[in-house]
Amino acid sequence: MTKATPTTRRCTRCKVEKPLDAFAGDRSRPLGKMYICRVCDGQRHAQRWHLQFWTPERLAERERHIAEVDARLRALGVEPPPRLAAA
Ligand SMILES: [Zn+2]
């Protein structure tokens, strides 16, 4: 009997063993599939979207809004909490 073709693959990103259907096709790869599952691939795209979303204009707008809120808090005698810097 010949060796069966593997029907599952472990995603190199989330380390979860998944059926090959869970991996998007990529003809440049040996098995014709990507090394990371569709879920992880989707997250990668989401990250790229995040980078595209936070344009300098949007970041400036956000800074302006935060400064406004902080000024309002200070006017009330409240010290504004430290803000997380945008990634
Ligand atoms: Zn994965």
PDB file of the backbone (N, CA, C, O) and the ligand in Angstrom, with CONECT records:
HET     ZN  A 101       1
ATOM      1  N   MET A   1       0.842  -1.203   0.000  1.00  0.00           N
ATOM      2  CA  MET A   1       0.000   0.000   0.000  1.00  0.00           C
ATOM      3  C   MET A   1       0.878   1.254   0.000  1.00  0.00           C
ATOM      4  O   MET A   1       1.853   1.348   0.745  1.00  0.00           O
ATOM      5  N   THR A   2       0.521   2.178  -0.822  1.00  0.00           N
ATOM      6  CA  THR A   2       1.313   3.403  -0.898  1.00  0.00           C
ATOM      7  C   THR A   2       1.027   4.304   0.300  1.00  0.00           C
ATOM      8  O   THR A   2      -0.026   4.251   0.934  1.00  0.00           O
ATOM      9  N   LYS A   3       2.007   5.111   0.558  1.00  0.00           N
ATOM     10  CA  LYS A   3       1.865   6.039   1.675  1.00  0.00           C
ATOM     11  C   LYS A   3       0.741   7.033   1.375  1.00  0.00           C
ATOM     12  O   LYS A   3       0.732   7.674   0.324  1.00  0.00           O
ATOM     13  N   ALA A   4      -0.182   7.148   2.288  1.00  0.00           N
ATOM     14  CA  ALA A   4      -1.324   8.042   2.073  1.00  0.00           C
ATOM     15  C   ALA A   4      -0.879   9.495   2.063  1.00  0.00           C
ATOM     16  O   ALA A   4       0.010   9.902   2.810  1.00  0.00           O
ATOM     17  N   THR A   5      -1.514  10.254   1.207  1.00  0.00           N
ATOM     18  CA  THR A   5      -1.232  11.691   1.174  1.00  0.00           C
ATOM     19  C   THR A   5      -1.759  12.279   2.486  1.00  0.00           C
ATOM     20  O   THR A   5      -2.866  11.955   2.917  1.00  0.00           O
ATOM     21  N   PRO A   6      -0.970  13.132   3.109  1.00  0.00           N
ATOM     22  CA  PRO A   6      -1.463  13.719   4.361  1.00  0.00           C
ATOM     23  C   PRO A   6      -2.722  14.537   4.107  1.00  0.00           C
ATOM     24  O   PRO A   6      -2.798  15.292   3.138  1.00  0.00           O
ATOM     25  N   THR A   7      -3.691  14.384   4.972  1.00  0.00           N
ATOM     26  CA  THR A   7      -4.945  15.126   4.814  1.00  0.00           C
ATOM     27  C   THR A   7      -5.033  16.273   5.809  1.00  0.00           C
ATOM     28  O   THR A   7      -5.949  17.094   5.763  1.00  0.00           O
ATOM     29  N   THR A   8      -4.061  16.308   6.707  1.00  0.00           N
ATOM     30  CA  THR A   8      -4.051  17.418   7.662  1.00  0.00           C
ATOM     31  C   THR A   8      -2.672  18.048   7.663  1.00  0.00           C
ATOM     32  O   THR A   8      -1.709  17.462   7.168  1.00  0.00           O
ATOM     33  N   ARG A   9      -2.587  19.211   8.206  1.00  0.00           N
ATOM     34  CA  ARG A   9      -1.308  19.914   8.290  1.00  0.00           C
ATOM     35  C   ARG A   9      -1.353  20.788   9.537  1.00  0.00           C
ATOM     36  O   ARG A   9      -2.391  21.333   9.912  1.00  0.00           O
ATOM     37  N   ARG A  10      -0.173  20.901  10.168  1.00  0.00           N
ATOM     38  CA  ARG A  10      -0.114  21.767  11.341  1.00  0.00           C
ATOM     39  C   ARG A  10       0.234  23.171  10.895  1.00  0.00           C
ATOM     40  O   ARG A  10       1.246  23.388  10.228  1.00  0.00           O
ATOM     41  N   CYS A  11      -0.586  24.102  11.255  1.00  0.00           N
ATOM     42  CA  CYS A  11      -0.348  25.506  10.909  1.00  0.00           C
ATOM     43  C   CYS A  11       0.916  25.970  11.622  1.00  0.00           C
ATOM     44  O   CYS A  11       1.084  25.736  12.819  1.00  0.00           O
ATOM     45  N   THR A  12       1.807  26.632  10.878  1.00  0.00           N
ATOM     46  CA  THR A  12       3.071  27.068  11.481  1.00  0.00           C
ATOM     47  C   THR A  12       2.871  28.297  12.370  1.00  0.00           C
ATOM     48  O   THR A  12       3.784  28.707  13.088  1.00  0.00           O
ATOM     49  N   ARG A  13       1.677  28.876  12.317  1.00  0.00           N
ATOM     50  CA  ARG A  13       1.460  30.092  13.105  1.00  0.00           C
ATOM     51  C   ARG A  13       0.714  29.777  14.401  1.00  0.00           C
ATOM     52  O   ARG A  13       1.188  30.119  15.484  1.00  0.00           O
ATOM     53  N   CYS A  14      -0.468  29.117  14.296  1.00  0.00           N
ATOM     54  CA  CYS A  14      -1.237  28.831  15.511  1.00  0.00           C
ATOM     55  C   CYS A  14      -0.925  27.439  16.051  1.00  0.00           C
ATOM     56  O   CYS A  14      -1.402  27.071  17.125  1.00  0.00           O
ATOM     57  N   LYS A  15      -0.115  26.648  15.303  1.00  0.00           N
ATOM     58  CA  LYS A  15       0.321  25.316  15.735  1.00  0.00           C
ATOM     59  C   LYS A  15      -0.823  24.321  15.896  1.00  0.00           C
ATOM     60  O   LYS A  15      -0.683  23.325  16.607  1.00  0.00           O
ATOM     61  N   VAL A  16      -1.951  24.583  15.242  1.00  0.00           N
ATOM     62  CA  VAL A  16      -3.093  23.680  15.339  1.00  0.00           C
ATOM     63  C   VAL A  16      -3.124  22.801  14.099  1.00  0.00           C
ATOM     64  O   VAL A  16      -2.973  23.284  12.976  1.00  0.00           O
ATOM     65  N   GLU A  17      -3.324  21.486  14.317  1.00  0.00           N
ATOM     66  CA  GLU A  17      -3.430  20.554  13.201  1.00  0.00           C
ATOM     67  C   GLU A  17      -4.814  20.713  12.578  1.00  0.00           C
ATOM     68  O   GLU A  17      -5.827  20.566  13.261  1.00  0.00           O
ATOM     69  N   LYS A  18      -4.855  21.014  11.275  1.00  0.00           N
ATOM     70  CA  LYS A  18      -6.133  21.257  10.614  1.00  0.00           C
ATOM     71  C   LYS A  18      -6.190  20.508   9.294  1.00  0.00           C
ATOM     72  O   LYS A  18      -5.150  20.204   8.710  1.00  0.00           O
ATOM     73  N   PRO A  19      -7.410  20.202   8.809  1.00  0.00           N
ATOM     74  CA  PRO A  19      -7.524  19.569   7.488  1.00  0.00           C
ATOM     75  C   PRO A  19      -6.977  20.497   6.412  1.00  0.00           C
ATOM     76  O   PRO A  19      -7.006  21.719   6.557  1.00  0.00           O
ATOM     77  N   LEU A  20      -6.479  19.904   5.329  1.00  0.00           N
ATOM     78  CA  LEU A  20      -5.873  20.724   4.268  1.00  0.00           C
ATOM     79  C   LEU A  20      -6.839  21.773   3.726  1.00  0.00           C
ATOM     80  O   LEU A  20      -6.422  22.820   3.230  1.00  0.00           O
ATOM     81  N   ASP A  21      -8.139  21.477   3.830  1.00  0.00           N
ATOM     82  CA  ASP A  21      -9.132  22.447   3.370  1.00  0.00           C
ATOM     83  C   ASP A  21      -9.036  23.761   4.122  1.00  0.00           C
ATOM     84  O   ASP A  21      -9.457  24.806   3.626  1.00  0.00           O
ATOM     85  N   ALA A  22      -8.482  23.702   5.313  1.00  0.00           N
ATOM     86  CA  ALA A  22      -8.388  24.913   6.136  1.00  0.00           C
ATOM     87  C   ALA A  22      -7.230  25.804   5.705  1.00  0.00           C
ATOM     88  O   ALA A  22      -7.020  26.890   6.245  1.00  0.00           O
ATOM     89  N   PHE A  23      -6.477  25.309   4.707  1.00  0.00           N
ATOM     90  CA  PHE A  23      -5.336  26.098   4.231  1.00  0.00           C
ATOM     91  C   PHE A  23      -5.606  26.610   2.820  1.00  0.00           C
ATOM     92  O   PHE A  23      -6.063  25.859   1.958  1.00  0.00           O
ATOM     93  N   ALA A  24      -5.329  27.854   2.594  1.00  0.00           N
ATOM     94  CA  ALA A  24      -5.546  28.428   1.269  1.00  0.00           C
ATOM     95  C   ALA A  24      -4.488  27.891   0.302  1.00  0.00           C
ATOM     96  O   ALA A  24      -3.373  27.560   0.706  1.00  0.00           O
ATOM     97  N   GLY A  25      -4.851  27.812  -0.962  1.00  0.00           N
ATOM     98  CA  GLY A  25      -3.921  27.311  -1.968  1.00  0.00           C
ATOM     99  C   GLY A  25      -2.809  28.310  -2.258  1.00  0.00           C
ATOM    100  O   GLY A  25      -3.027  29.522  -2.264  1.00  0.00           O
ATOM    101  N   ASP A  26      -1.611  27.777  -2.498  1.00  0.00           N
ATOM    102  CA  ASP A  26      -0.474  28.616  -2.863  1.00  0.00           C
ATOM    103  C   ASP A  26       0.427  27.758  -3.728  1.00  0.00           C
ATOM    104  O   ASP A  26       1.151  26.897  -3.228  1.00  0.00           O
ATOM    105  N   ARG A  27       0.378  27.999  -5.033  1.00  0.00           N
ATOM    106  CA  ARG A  27       1.089  27.129  -5.968  1.00  0.00           C
ATOM    107  C   ARG A  27       2.607  27.192  -5.824  1.00  0.00           C
ATOM    108  O   ARG A  27       3.318  26.333  -6.346  1.00  0.00           O
ATOM    109  N   SER A  28       3.100  28.199  -5.122  1.00  0.00           N
ATOM    110  CA  SER A  28       4.556  28.303  -4.963  1.00  0.00           C
ATOM    111  C   SER A  28       5.047  27.372  -3.851  1.00  0.00           C
ATOM    112  O   SER A  28       6.254  27.222  -3.661  1.00  0.00           O
ATOM    113  N   ARG A  29       4.117  26.742  -3.109  1.00  0.00           N
ATOM    114  CA  ARG A  29       4.488  25.858  -2.004  1.00  0.00           C
ATOM    115  C   ARG A  29       4.477  24.404  -2.469  1.00  0.00           C
ATOM    116  O   ARG A  29       3.721  24.047  -3.372  1.00  0.00           O
ATOM    117  N   PRO A  30       5.326  23.553  -1.846  1.00  0.00           N
ATOM    118  CA  PRO A  30       5.430  22.149  -2.242  1.00  0.00           C
ATOM    119  C   PRO A  30       4.095  21.418  -2.326  1.00  0.00           C
ATOM    120  O   PRO A  30       3.842  20.742  -3.323  1.00  0.00           O
ATOM    121  N   LEU A  31       3.236  21.526  -1.324  1.00  0.00           N
ATOM    122  CA  LEU A  31       1.961  20.811  -1.332  1.00  0.00           C
ATOM    123  C   LEU A  31       0.841  21.626  -1.984  1.00  0.00           C
ATOM    124  O   LEU A  31      -0.320  21.217  -1.971  1.00  0.00           O
ATOM    125  N   GLY A  32       1.200  22.785  -2.556  1.00  0.00           N
ATOM    126  CA  GLY A  32       0.190  23.617  -3.183  1.00  0.00           C
ATOM    127  C   GLY A  32      -0.692  24.315  -2.186  1.00  0.00           C
ATOM    128  O   GLY A  32      -1.775  24.800  -2.513  1.00  0.00           O
ATOM    129  N   LYS A  33      -0.202  24.360  -0.945  1.00  0.00           N
ATOM    130  CA  LYS A  33      -0.986  25.007   0.117  1.00  0.00           C
ATOM    131  C   LYS A  33      -0.086  25.933   0.916  1.00  0.00           C
ATOM    132  O   LYS A  33       1.131  25.754   0.963  1.00  0.00           O
ATOM    133  N   MET A  34      -0.694  26.909   1.532  1.00  0.00           N
ATOM    134  CA  MET A  34       0.062  27.805   2.386  1.00  0.00           C
ATOM    135  C   MET A  34       0.446  27.072   3.670  1.00  0.00           C
ATOM    136  O   MET A  34      -0.186  26.080   4.035  1.00  0.00           O
ATOM    137  N   TYR A  35       1.469  27.554   4.345  1.00  0.00           N
ATOM    138  CA  TYR A  35       1.913  26.943   5.594  1.00  0.00           C
ATOM    139  C   TYR A  35       1.064  27.389   6.782  1.00  0.00           C
ATOM    140  O   TYR A  35       1.081  26.759   7.840  1.00  0.00           O
ATOM    141  N   ILE A  36       0.333  28.466   6.599  1.00  0.00           N
ATOM    142  CA  ILE A  36      -0.526  28.920   7.696  1.00  0.00           C
ATOM    143  C   ILE A  36      -1.981  28.776   7.271  1.00  0.00           C
ATOM    144  O   ILE A  36      -2.310  28.899   6.092  1.00  0.00           O
ATOM    145  N   CYS A  37      -2.842  28.517   8.240  1.00  0.00           N
ATOM    146  CA  CYS A  37      -4.247  28.262   7.940  1.00  0.00           C
ATOM    147  C   CYS A  37      -4.964  29.545   7.526  1.00  0.00           C
ATOM    148  O   CYS A  37      -4.434  30.646   7.682  1.00  0.00           O
ATOM    149  N   ARG A  38      -6.158  29.388   7.005  1.00  0.00           N
ATOM    150  CA  ARG A  38      -6.929  30.548   6.523  1.00  0.00           C
ATOM    151  C   ARG A  38      -7.201  31.541   7.641  1.00  0.00           C
ATOM    152  O   ARG A  38      -7.185  32.754   7.431  1.00  0.00           O
ATOM    153  N   VAL A  39      -7.449  31.010   8.830  1.00  0.00           N
ATOM    154  CA  VAL A  39      -7.736  31.896   9.970  1.00  0.00           C
ATOM    155  C   VAL A  39      -6.538  32.806  10.230  1.00  0.00           C
ATOM    156  O   VAL A  39      -6.683  34.021  10.367  1.00  0.00           O
ATOM    157  N   CYS A  40      -5.339  32.192  10.297  1.00  0.00           N
ATOM    158  CA  CYS A  40      -4.129  32.984  10.553  1.00  0.00           C
ATOM    159  C   CYS A  40      -3.843  33.927   9.395  1.00  0.00           C
ATOM    160  O   CYS A  40      -3.414  35.063   9.596  1.00  0.00           O
ATOM    161  N   ASP A  41      -4.087  33.443   8.173  1.00  0.00           N
ATOM    162  CA  ASP A  41      -3.851  34.282   7.003  1.00  0.00           C
ATOM    163  C   ASP A  41      -4.770  35.502   7.066  1.00  0.00           C
ATOM    164  O   ASP A  41      -4.367  36.620   6.742  1.00  0.00           O
ATOM    165  N   GLY A  42      -6.020  35.262   7.492  1.00  0.00           N
ATOM    166  CA  GLY A  42      -6.966  36.361   7.614  1.00  0.00           C
ATOM    167  C   GLY A  42      -6.489  37.375   8.637  1.00  0.00           C
ATOM    168  O   GLY A  42      -6.645  38.581   8.444  1.00  0.00           O
ATOM    169  N   GLN A  43      -5.904  36.882   9.734  1.00  0.00           N
ATOM    170  CA  GLN A  43      -5.397  37.785  10.763  1.00  0.00           C
ATOM    171  C   GLN A  43      -4.245  38.615  10.222  1.00  0.00           C
ATOM    172  O   GLN A  43      -4.097  39.790  10.557  1.00  0.00           O
ATOM    173  N   ARG A  44      -3.426  37.982   9.375  1.00  0.00           N
ATOM    174  CA  ARG A  44      -2.303  38.702   8.786  1.00  0.00           C
ATOM    175  C   ARG A  44      -2.816  39.862   7.943  1.00  0.00           C
ATOM    176  O   ARG A  44      -2.285  40.971   7.993  1.00  0.00           O
ATOM    177  N   HIS A  45      -3.883  39.578   7.152  1.00  0.00           N
ATOM    178  CA  HIS A  45      -4.449  40.629   6.313  1.00  0.00           C
ATOM    179  C   HIS A  45      -5.042  41.724   7.185  1.00  0.00           C
ATOM    180  O   HIS A  45      -4.948  42.910   6.866  1.00  0.00           O
ATOM    181  N   ALA A  46      -5.659  41.310   8.299  1.00  0.00           N
ATOM    182  CA  ALA A  46      -6.267  42.278   9.207  1.00  0.00           C
ATOM    183  C   ALA A  46      -5.196  43.222   9.736  1.00  0.00           C
ATOM    184  O   ALA A  46      -5.434  44.422   9.874  1.00  0.00           O
ATOM    185  N   GLN A  47      -4.017  42.682  10.033  1.00  0.00           N
ATOM    186  CA  GLN A  47      -2.917  43.514  10.519  1.00  0.00           C
ATOM    187  C   GLN A  47      -2.486  44.509   9.453  1.00  0.00           C
ATOM    188  O   GLN A  47      -2.194  45.669   9.744  1.00  0.00           O
ATOM    189  N   ARG A  48      -2.452  44.035   8.217  1.00  0.00           N
ATOM    190  CA  ARG A  48      -2.055  44.915   7.124  1.00  0.00           C
ATOM    191  C   ARG A  48      -3.090  46.028   6.986  1.00  0.00           C
ATOM    192  O   ARG A  48      -2.758  47.193   6.763  1.00  0.00           O
ATOM    193  N   TRP A  49      -4.377  45.624   7.128  1.00  0.00           N
ATOM    194  CA  TRP A  49      -5.449  46.609   7.053  1.00  0.00           C
ATOM    195  C   TRP A  49      -5.253  47.653   8.138  1.00  0.00           C
ATOM    196  O   TRP A  49      -5.437  48.848   7.905  1.00  0.00           O
ATOM    197  N   HIS A  50      -4.877  47.193   9.332  1.00  0.00           N
ATOM    198  CA  HIS A  50      -4.673  48.084  10.470  1.00  0.00           C
ATOM    199  C   HIS A  50      -3.607  49.126  10.126  1.00  0.00           C
ATOM    200  O   HIS A  50      -3.768  50.310  10.421  1.00  0.00           O
ATOM    201  N   LEU A  51      -2.527  48.679   9.504  1.00  0.00           N
ATOM    202  CA  LEU A  51      -1.448  49.597   9.142  1.00  0.00           C
ATOM    203  C   LEU A  51      -1.919  50.613   8.107  1.00  0.00           C
ATOM    204  O   LEU A  51      -1.524  51.779   8.132  1.00  0.00           O
ATOM    205  N   GLN A  52      -2.777  50.141   7.190  1.00  0.00           N
ATOM    206  CA  GLN A  52      -3.273  51.051   6.158  1.00  0.00           C
ATOM    207  C   GLN A  52      -4.267  52.035   6.744  1.00  0.00           C
ATOM    208  O   GLN A  52      -4.354  53.186   6.316  1.00  0.00           O
ATOM    209  N   PHE A  53      -5.018  51.561   7.731  1.00  0.00           N
ATOM    210  CA  PHE A  53      -6.055  52.400   8.326  1.00  0.00           C
ATOM    211  C   PHE A  53      -5.462  53.584   9.069  1.00  0.00           C
ATOM    212  O   PHE A  53      -5.945  54.711   8.961  1.00  0.00           O
ATOM    213  N   TRP A  54      -4.386  53.305   9.838  1.00  0.00           N
ATOM    214  CA  TRP A  54      -3.805  54.376  10.654  1.00  0.00           C
ATOM    215  C   TRP A  54      -2.846  55.240   9.843  1.00  0.00           C
ATOM    216  O   TRP A  54      -1.629  55.189  10.024  1.00  0.00           O
ATOM    217  N   THR A  55      -3.414  56.019   8.962  1.00  0.00           N
ATOM    218  CA  THR A  55      -2.630  56.957   8.167  1.00  0.00           C
ATOM    219  C   THR A  55      -2.206  58.111   9.071  1.00  0.00           C
ATOM    220  O   THR A  55      -2.802  58.308  10.130  1.00  0.00           O
ATOM    221  N   PRO A  56      -1.192  58.876   8.679  1.00  0.00           N
ATOM    222  CA  PRO A  56      -0.762  60.033   9.483  1.00  0.00           C
ATOM    223  C   PRO A  56      -1.923  60.976   9.775  1.00  0.00           C
ATOM    224  O   PRO A  56      -2.005  61.552  10.860  1.00  0.00           O
ATOM    225  N   GLU A  57      -2.820  61.132   8.800  1.00  0.00           N
ATOM    226  CA  GLU A  57      -3.973  62.023   8.997  1.00  0.00           C
ATOM    227  C   GLU A  57      -4.864  61.506  10.118  1.00  0.00           C
ATOM    228  O   GLU A  57      -5.293  62.261  10.991  1.00  0.00           O
ATOM    229  N   ARG A  58      -5.137  60.190  10.078  1.00  0.00           N
ATOM    230  CA  ARG A  58      -6.001  59.605  11.106  1.00  0.00           C
ATOM    231  C   ARG A  58      -5.333  59.671  12.470  1.00  0.00           C
ATOM    232  O   ARG A  58      -5.991  59.933  13.477  1.00  0.00           O
ATOM    233  N   LEU A  59      -4.027  59.433  12.501  1.00  0.00           N
ATOM    234  CA  LEU A  59      -3.308  59.481  13.774  1.00  0.00           C
ATOM    235  C   LEU A  59      -3.351  60.891  14.349  1.00  0.00           C
ATOM    236  O   LEU A  59      -3.538  61.070  15.552  1.00  0.00           O
ATOM    237  N   ALA A  60      -3.177  61.901  13.480  1.00  0.00           N
ATOM    238  CA  ALA A  60      -3.202  63.294  13.922  1.00  0.00           C
ATOM    239  C   ALA A  60      -4.585  63.620  14.474  1.00  0.00           C
ATOM    240  O   ALA A  60      -4.716  64.279  15.505  1.00  0.00           O
ATOM    241  N   GLU A  61      -5.614  63.150  13.771  1.00  0.00           N
ATOM    242  CA  GLU A  61      -6.997  63.372  14.197  1.00  0.00           C
ATOM    243  C   GLU A  61      -7.225  62.740  15.574  1.00  0.00           C
ATOM    244  O   GLU A  61      -7.890  63.317  16.434  1.00  0.00           O
ATOM    245  N   ARG A  62      -6.659  61.540  15.763  1.00  0.00           N
ATOM    246  CA  ARG A  62      -6.806  60.821  17.029  1.00  0.00           C
ATOM    247  C   ARG A  62      -6.095  61.586  18.149  1.00  0.00           C
ATOM    248  O   ARG A  62      -6.629  61.737  19.248  1.00  0.00           O
ATOM    249  N   GLU A  63      -4.890  62.061  17.854  1.00  0.00           N
ATOM    250  CA  GLU A  63      -4.122  62.840  18.832  1.00  0.00           C
ATOM    251  C   GLU A  63      -4.915  64.069  19.261  1.00  0.00           C
ATOM    252  O   GLU A  63      -4.995  64.406  20.442  1.00  0.00           O
ATOM    253  N   ARG A  64      -5.495  64.723  18.265  1.00  0.00           N
ATOM    254  CA  ARG A  64      -6.252  65.935  18.520  1.00  0.00           C
ATOM    255  C   ARG A  64      -7.429  65.625  19.440  1.00  0.00           C
ATOM    256  O   ARG A  64      -7.699  66.359  20.390  1.00  0.00           O
ATOM    257  N   HIS A  65      -8.122  64.535  19.147  1.00  0.00           N
ATOM    258  CA  HIS A  65      -9.273  64.131  19.942  1.00  0.00           C
ATOM    259  C   HIS A  65      -8.854  63.818  21.378  1.00  0.00           C
ATOM    260  O   HIS A  65      -9.521  64.229  22.327  1.00  0.00           O
ATOM    261  N   ILE A  66      -7.750  63.091  21.534  1.00  0.00           N
ATOM    262  CA  ILE A  66      -7.264  62.732  22.868  1.00  0.00           C
ATOM    263  C   ILE A  66      -6.888  63.997  23.648  1.00  0.00           C
ATOM    264  O   ILE A  66      -7.199  64.118  24.833  1.00  0.00           O
ATOM    265  N   ALA A  67      -6.211  64.945  22.964  1.00  0.00           N
ATOM    266  CA  ALA A  67      -5.812  66.192  23.610  1.00  0.00           C
ATOM    267  C   ALA A  67      -7.047  66.942  24.103  1.00  0.00           C
ATOM    268  O   ALA A  67      -7.042  67.552  25.172  1.00  0.00           O
ATOM    269  N   GLU A  68      -8.099  66.879  23.298  1.00  0.00           N
ATOM    270  CA  GLU A  68      -9.354  67.538  23.645  1.00  0.00           C
ATOM    271  C   GLU A  68      -9.957  66.922  24.904  1.00  0.00           C
ATOM    272  O   GLU A  68     -10.358  67.628  25.830  1.00  0.00           O
ATOM    273  N   VAL A  69     -10.012  65.600  24.918  1.00  0.00           N
ATOM    274  CA  VAL A  69     -10.567  64.877  26.072  1.00  0.00           C
ATOM    275  C   VAL A  69      -9.725  65.159  27.309  1.00  0.00           C
ATOM    276  O   VAL A  69     -10.262  65.400  28.390  1.00  0.00           O
ATOM    277  N   ASP A  70      -8.404  65.130  27.148  1.00  0.00           N
ATOM    278  CA  ASP A  70      -7.505  65.374  28.273  1.00  0.00           C
ATOM    279  C   ASP A  70      -7.721  66.782  28.834  1.00  0.00           C
ATOM    280  O   ASP A  70      -7.746  66.982  30.048  1.00  0.00           O
ATOM    281  N   ALA A  71      -7.877  67.751  27.931  1.00  0.00           N
ATOM    282  CA  ALA A  71      -8.078  69.130  28.357  1.00  0.00           C
ATOM    283  C   ALA A  71      -9.369  69.242  29.160  1.00  0.00           C
ATOM    284  O   ALA A  71      -9.438  69.968  30.151  1.00  0.00           O
ATOM    285  N   ARG A  72     -10.405  68.500  28.709  1.00  0.00           N
ATOM    286  CA  ARG A  72     -11.687  68.527  29.401  1.00  0.00           C
ATOM    287  C   ARG A  72     -11.541  67.919  30.798  1.00  0.00           C
ATOM    288  O   ARG A  72     -12.105  68.421  31.770  1.00  0.00           O
ATOM    289  N   LEU A  73     -10.775  66.831  30.879  1.00  0.00           N
ATOM    290  CA  LEU A  73     -10.551  66.162  32.169  1.00  0.00           C
ATOM    291  C   LEU A  73      -9.801  67.098  33.117  1.00  0.00           C
ATOM    292  O   LEU A  73     -10.158  67.227  34.288  1.00  0.00           O
ATOM    293  N   ARG A  74      -8.746  67.757  32.590  1.00  0.00           N
ATOM    294  CA  ARG A  74      -7.948  68.658  33.427  1.00  0.00           C
ATOM    295  C   ARG A  74      -8.813  69.806  33.943  1.00  0.00           C
ATOM    296  O   ARG A  74      -8.649  70.258  35.076  1.00  0.00           O
ATOM    297  N   ALA A  75      -9.751  70.280  33.084  1.00  0.00           N
ATOM    298  CA  ALA A  75     -10.648  71.365  33.477  1.00  0.00           C
ATOM    299  C   ALA A  75     -11.508  70.923  34.658  1.00  0.00           C
ATOM    300  O   ALA A  75     -11.935  71.746  35.468  1.00  0.00           O
ATOM    301  N   LEU A  76     -11.759  69.613  34.748  1.00  0.00           N
ATOM    302  CA  LEU A  76     -12.556  69.057  35.842  1.00  0.00           C
ATOM    303  C   LEU A  76     -11.673  68.698  37.042  1.00  0.00           C
ATOM    304  O   LEU A  76     -12.153  68.198  38.059  1.00  0.00           O
ATOM    305  N   GLY A  77     -10.363  68.968  36.894  1.00  0.00           N
ATOM    306  CA  GLY A  77      -9.438  68.665  37.986  1.00  0.00           C
ATOM    307  C   GLY A  77      -9.037  67.202  38.030  1.00  0.00           C
ATOM    308  O   GLY A  77      -8.574  66.712  39.060  1.00  0.00           O
ATOM    309  N   VAL A  78      -9.215  66.495  36.904  1.00  0.00           N
ATOM    310  CA  VAL A  78      -8.846  65.074  36.841  1.00  0.00           C
ATOM    311  C   VAL A  78      -7.589  64.925  35.992  1.00  0.00           C
ATOM    312  O   VAL A  78      -7.498  65.476  34.895  1.00  0.00           O
ATOM    313  N   GLU A  79      -6.621  64.175  36.511  1.00  0.00           N
ATOM    314  CA  GLU A  79      -5.407  63.940  35.724  1.00  0.00           C
ATOM    315  C   GLU A  79      -5.713  62.837  34.709  1.00  0.00           C
ATOM    316  O   GLU A  79      -6.077  61.728  35.100  1.00  0.00           O
ATOM    317  N   PRO A  80      -5.572  63.123  33.414  1.00  0.00           N
ATOM    318  CA  PRO A  80      -5.912  62.117  32.384  1.00  0.00           C
ATOM    319  C   PRO A  80      -5.008  60.887  32.503  1.00  0.00           C
ATOM    320  O   PRO A  80      -3.826  61.002  32.828  1.00  0.00           O
ATOM    321  N   PRO A  81      -5.583  59.708  32.236  1.00  0.00           N
ATOM    322  CA  PRO A  81      -4.775  58.485  32.279  1.00  0.00           C
ATOM    323  C   PRO A  81      -3.773  58.467  31.143  1.00  0.00           C
ATOM    324  O   PRO A  81      -4.017  59.078  30.102  1.00  0.00           O
ATOM    325  N   PRO A  82      -2.658  57.785  31.312  1.00  0.00           N
ATOM    326  CA  PRO A  82      -1.682  57.717  30.211  1.00  0.00           C
ATOM    327  C   PRO A  82      -2.282  56.989  29.026  1.00  0.00           C
ATOM    328  O   PRO A  82      -2.979  55.990  29.202  1.00  0.00           O
ATOM    329  N   ARG A  83      -2.024  57.471  27.831  1.00  0.00           N
ATOM    330  CA  ARG A  83      -2.578  56.852  26.604  1.00  0.00           C
ATOM    331  C   ARG A  83      -1.558  55.899  26.015  1.00  0.00           C
ATOM    332  O   ARG A  83      -0.344  56.084  26.097  1.00  0.00           O
ATOM    333  N   LEU A  84      -2.127  54.873  25.420  1.00  0.00           N
ATOM    334  CA  LEU A  84      -1.253  53.932  24.713  1.00  0.00           C
ATOM    335  C   LEU A  84      -0.868  54.557  23.390  1.00  0.00           C
ATOM    336  O   LEU A  84      -1.713  55.081  22.665  1.00  0.00           O
ATOM    337  N   ALA A  85       0.402  54.497  23.086  1.00  0.00           N
ATOM    338  CA  ALA A  85       0.844  55.033  21.801  1.00  0.00           C
ATOM    339  C   ALA A  85       0.315  54.140  20.691  1.00  0.00           C
ATOM    340  O   ALA A  85       0.305  52.917  20.827  1.00  0.00           O
ATOM    341  N   ALA A  86      -0.118  54.735  19.610  1.00  0.00           N
ATOM    342  CA  ALA A  86      -0.624  53.967  18.475  1.00  0.00           C
ATOM    343  C   ALA A  86       0.525  53.159  17.876  1.00  0.00           C
ATOM    344  O   ALA A  86       1.632  53.663  17.689  1.00  0.00           O
ATOM    345  N   ALA A  87       0.234  51.902  17.585  1.00  0.00           N
ATOM    346  CA  ALA A  87       1.287  51.033  17.037  1.00  0.00           C
ATOM    347  C   ALA A  87       1.599  51.438  15.614  1.00  0.00           C
ATOM    348  O   ALA A  87       2.457  50.831  14.973  1.00  0.00           O
TER     349      ALA A  87
HETATM  350 ZN    ZN A 101      -3.310  28.873  12.019  1.00  0.00          ZN2+
END
